[in-house]
Amino acid sequence: MQDSVDGLPHHLNEDALIAAFPNWSTDQFAEALAEDDYVSLTHTISGRLPRVHVGADLFLTFDPICMESDPIADALQLIRLILDKDSVDVPALHAESQMSLRRFNPAIGMIIAEIGEGRVSEAYVERYPAPYFFIVDSDRVAIKRLARRLEG
């Protein structure tokens, strides 16, 4: 997680995982991974371990500890920048926010999760979870609710 340069969910390298825990058996490791909600697992026929995909919640939970950043404060900052917009160009928002990419992506990912189906572009764009998204009234309400939850 600390090695992530962009803060996006991604697959972990199996060999690196095994090397990080040299005293664990493959069975112990696989069982430990299965208990954790921060990753999703894809089992394969030939793999020693299932493929491990790090999810966004891992960054949201552990960035304050490992990276000394605050994804909640970052998301609140982004919310203030987007609430009055009808569409959001994600790379342009990143530039406007002046955040590092590593801080920006977990925060914008939290907001994008609130946008209704069909309004987030699924086109591939390097370094970001989406290139753009549209905001309608129901999304604006959901984003405001997110802000209230985050402010506690």
Summary of the structure (lengths in Angstrom):
residues: 152
radius of gyration: 17.3
end to end distance: 26.3
largest distance: 53.2
contacts: 409
relative contact order: 0.15
helix: 49%
strand: 11%
